[in-house]
Structure formats: structure tokens, C-alpha cells
Amino acid sequence: MAGFRMMTAAICLWAGGAALAQDAEMSFFVTSTNPGQGADLGGLEGADAHCAALAEAVGAPGDWRAYLSTEEENARDRIGTGPWHNAQGVEIAADLDALHGEGNMISKETGLDETGAMVNGRGDTPNRHDILTGTMADGMAAAETCEGWTSSGEGSAMVGHHDRMGLDDSEAARSWNASHPSRGCGLEALQGTGGDGLFYCFAAD
């Protein structure tokens, strides 16, 4: 009987945890689309506005920030303190240290867009796993930001892999925010290396 009570309690705790996960408001997503100019996002202001518009369209208004760095601003300083949950209520990081460390749970299965759909990764057609960041692994600015997200021509942007997969099993290939620089800043160039001009959005409030 005691064993039955313990099993019942465990089931209730599991069910309660599942309910809490489903009830958590979305505070993180990968953009489903690029605004249309490759890495020229209209600067950080334009990127933030794109995040807000996509979130608003699915009923998730708030203070949305793009996870992008520039020479003047670091991505990790823009996005609040967490925790952050995807569209299915799954926690992808509890705080900034977890996000930039071993507590990061972003993967192809959890790095969903604002509608809750999975984003194509390595092995899919087309591959869209190159996510614009302009950021190093610690959340600080990289040198490659396509002129502060205002260029769709020459140059490059640091990208991460939301599916944590690359050409090998190196740390860079598995990095969600600092895998390699892109070949260019235009949408065609970004698509040519396995991306689609997508980026991460976080709710900062």
C-alpha cells in the first residue's frame, strides 16, 4: 500500500510538472522569417521590432529583444535575466549563466519558432540552422555583425547552430550562438551556408 501511495504521488508530481510547463508563457523563440534584407535588420531597433511583431501575431505581446550584439552592445545584456521558455512551455535556460553554460537546453527540438514549429536543421531541406548572433560563446560581441545589422552586402556575421550540429563534433560546431562567421550579409549568402537570416528572440520583461 505504501508503495502504491508513493507511485501515485510521483504520478501527481509528474502531471503537475507537465501542467506547469504547458502553462509557462513563451519568452523565447527563433524567428520564423527574415524581414527580407538578410543581415540588414535595420539595426538592433529593427530586429527588436521584428521580434515584437512576430510575437504579437501569436498573442504574446511584451518587451521582446533580439539576441544580437553590436560594437556598442552585447547580446547577453539585452535580454533580461530569465528564466525563458519556448512556445511549448519548455524551459530553455533558467538565467544568463545557464544560457551561456551547461544549463542551456536549446536544441532542434526546443529551439522552436514563435508558432511552436520546429526550425529546419542540418540534414533538412533547406537547412536553416545558421542563426544570426554577432556574438561569442559568452554572450559578448563578436567582430562579425554585418555593420551592426545594417548591411546586406559584403561582410559577415557570427552565427550559431540552433540544432547544435555542424560538420564535426567540435565545440564550435555544437554552439548555439558562436559557430562560425557567415560568407556574406545578403540573404542569398546566408542561405548558401545553411541559414535563412533567422535570429533568436527573448522576452526581457
C-alpha positions as CSV (number, residue, x, y, z in Angstrom):
1,M,0.0,0.0,0.0
2,A,2.8,2.4,0.9
3,G,4.4,1.6,-2.5
4,F,1.1,2.4,-4.2
5,R,0.9,5.8,-2.4
6,M,4.4,6.7,-3.4
7,M,3.8,5.8,-7.0
8,T,0.6,7.8,-7.0
9,A,2.4,10.8,-5.5
10,A,5.1,10.5,-8.2
11,I,2.5,10.4,-10.9
12,C,0.8,13.5,-9.5
13,L,4.1,15.4,-9.3
14,W,4.9,14.4,-12.9
15,A,1.5,15.5,-14.0
16,G,1.8,18.8,-12.1
17,G,5.2,19.5,-13.6
18,A,3.8,18.8,-17.1
19,A,0.9,21.2,-16.4
20,L,3.2,23.9,-15.2
21,A,5.4,23.5,-18.3
22,Q,2.3,23.9,-20.6
23,D,1.2,26.9,-18.6
24,A,4.5,28.8,-18.9
25,E,4.3,31.8,-21.1
26,M,6.5,31.9,-24.2
27,S,9.6,34.0,-23.6
28,F,12.0,32.6,-26.2
29,F,11.7,31.7,-29.9
30,V,13.6,31.5,-33.2
31,T,12.2,33.9,-35.8
32,S,10.1,32.0,-38.4
33,T,11.1,34.5,-41.1
34,N,13.8,37.1,-42.0
35,P,12.5,40.7,-42.5
36,G,13.7,40.4,-46.1
37,Q,17.1,42.0,-46.3
38,G,19.4,39.3,-45.0
39,A,21.6,40.6,-42.1
40,D,20.3,44.2,-42.7
41,L,17.7,44.1,-40.0
42,G,17.5,47.9,-39.5
43,G,20.0,47.7,-36.6
44,L,19.0,46.4,-33.2
45,E,15.9,48.6,-33.2
46,G,14.6,46.9,-36.4
47,A,15.5,43.4,-35.1
48,D,13.7,44.0,-31.9
49,A,10.6,45.3,-33.8
50,H,10.6,42.1,-35.9
51,C,10.7,40.0,-32.7
52,A,7.8,42.0,-31.3
53,A,5.7,41.8,-34.4
54,L,6.1,38.0,-34.7
55,A,5.2,37.6,-31.0
56,E,2.2,39.9,-31.2
57,A,0.9,37.9,-34.2
58,V,0.7,34.8,-32.0
59,G,-0.8,36.6,-29.0
60,A,2.4,37.1,-27.0
61,P,3.0,40.8,-26.6
62,G,5.9,42.1,-24.4
63,D,9.3,43.6,-24.3
64,W,11.0,41.4,-26.9
65,R,14.7,41.7,-27.7
66,A,16.7,40.1,-30.5
67,Y,19.7,38.1,-29.3
68,L,22.2,40.2,-31.3
69,S,25.4,42.0,-30.5
70,T,26.9,45.2,-31.9
71,E,30.1,47.1,-31.3
72,E,28.2,49.1,-28.7
73,E,26.0,46.4,-27.1
74,N,26.3,42.8,-26.0
75,A,23.5,40.3,-26.7
76,R,23.6,38.9,-23.1
77,D,23.0,42.4,-21.7
78,R,19.8,43.0,-23.8
79,I,17.6,40.0,-22.9
80,G,16.7,40.3,-19.2
81,T,17.6,37.7,-16.6
82,G,15.3,34.7,-17.3
83,P,14.0,32.1,-17.0
84,W,13.0,31.6,-20.6
85,H,10.5,29.2,-22.1
86,N,9.7,28.2,-25.7
87,A,6.2,28.1,-27.3
88,Q,5.5,24.7,-25.7
89,G,6.4,25.9,-22.2
90,V,9.7,24.1,-22.1
91,E,12.5,25.9,-20.2
92,I,15.5,26.5,-22.3
93,A,17.5,28.3,-19.6
94,A,16.9,29.5,-16.1
95,D,19.2,32.5,-16.2
96,L,22.0,34.1,-18.1
97,D,24.7,31.8,-16.7
98,A,22.7,28.8,-17.6
99,L,22.0,30.2,-21.1
100,H,25.7,30.6,-21.7
101,G,26.8,27.4,-19.9
102,E,25.8,23.8,-19.3
103,G,22.3,24.7,-18.4
104,N,21.4,25.7,-21.9
105,M,18.7,23.5,-23.3
106,I,18.4,24.9,-26.8
107,S,18.3,22.2,-29.5
108,K,16.4,21.4,-32.7
109,E,13.6,20.0,-30.6
110,T,13.3,23.0,-28.3
111,G,14.6,25.9,-30.5
112,L,11.1,26.4,-31.9
113,D,9.7,29.4,-33.8
114,E,7.0,31.7,-32.4
115,T,4.3,29.4,-33.7
116,G,5.7,26.4,-31.9
117,A,7.0,24.9,-35.2
118,M,10.4,23.2,-35.4
119,V,13.0,25.0,-37.5
120,N,14.9,23.1,-40.1
121,G,18.4,22.0,-39.2
122,R,21.3,20.1,-40.6
123,G,20.0,17.3,-42.8
124,D,16.7,19.0,-43.7
125,T,15.9,20.8,-46.9
126,P,16.5,23.6,-46.8
127,N,18.9,23.8,-43.9
128,R,18.2,26.9,-41.8
129,H,20.3,26.2,-38.7
130,D,22.7,29.2,-39.0
131,I,21.2,31.7,-36.6
132,L,22.4,35.3,-36.6
133,T,24.0,36.4,-33.4
134,G,27.1,38.5,-33.9
135,T,28.1,37.1,-30.5
136,M,30.8,35.0,-28.9
137,A,30.0,32.0,-26.7
138,D,30.0,34.1,-23.5
139,G,27.4,36.4,-24.9
140,M,29.8,39.3,-25.7
141,A,30.1,40.9,-29.1
142,A,32.0,39.3,-31.9
143,A,33.7,41.3,-34.6
144,E,31.3,40.0,-37.3
145,T,27.9,41.8,-37.1
146,C,27.3,42.9,-40.7
147,E,28.0,46.5,-39.7
148,G,25.7,46.4,-36.7
149,W,22.9,44.6,-38.6
150,T,22.7,47.3,-41.3
151,S,24.4,45.6,-44.2
152,S,23.1,43.1,-46.8
153,G,26.2,43.1,-48.9
154,E,29.8,42.2,-48.2
155,G,31.0,41.4,-44.7
156,S,30.0,38.6,-42.4
157,A,28.0,37.8,-39.2
158,M,28.8,35.3,-36.5
159,V,26.1,32.6,-36.4
160,G,25.2,29.8,-34.1
161,H,23.6,26.4,-34.7
162,H,20.2,26.1,-33.0
163,D,20.3,22.3,-33.7
164,R,23.8,22.0,-32.1
165,M,25.1,20.2,-35.2
166,G,27.9,21.1,-37.7
167,L,30.5,19.5,-39.9
168,D,32.1,17.8,-36.9
169,D,31.6,17.3,-33.2
170,S,33.7,20.3,-32.1
171,E,32.6,22.8,-29.5
172,A,32.1,25.5,-32.2
173,A,30.0,23.2,-34.4
174,R,27.7,22.4,-31.5
175,S,27.5,26.1,-30.3
176,W,24.0,27.7,-30.3
177,N,25.5,31.2,-30.6
178,A,29.1,31.2,-31.9
179,S,29.7,28.5,-34.6
180,H,31.3,30.4,-37.5
181,P,31.1,33.7,-39.5
182,S,28.8,33.7,-42.5
183,R,30.1,34.1,-46.1
184,G,28.3,37.4,-46.5
185,C,25.4,39.6,-45.3
186,G,22.9,39.2,-48.0
187,L,20.1,36.7,-47.7
188,E,21.4,34.6,-50.6
189,A,24.8,34.4,-49.0
190,L,23.3,33.4,-45.7
191,Q,21.2,30.7,-47.3
192,G,24.3,29.4,-49.1
193,T,25.9,28.4,-45.8
194,G,22.9,26.8,-44.2
195,G,20.9,29.7,-42.9
196,D,17.9,31.9,-43.7
197,G,18.6,35.1,-41.8
198,L,16.8,33.9,-38.7
199,F,17.7,35.0,-35.1
200,Y,16.7,34.4,-31.5
201,C,14.2,36.5,-29.6
202,F,13.9,36.7,-25.8
203,A,11.3,38.4,-23.6
204,A,13.2,40.8,-21.4
205,D,10.3,41.6,-19.1
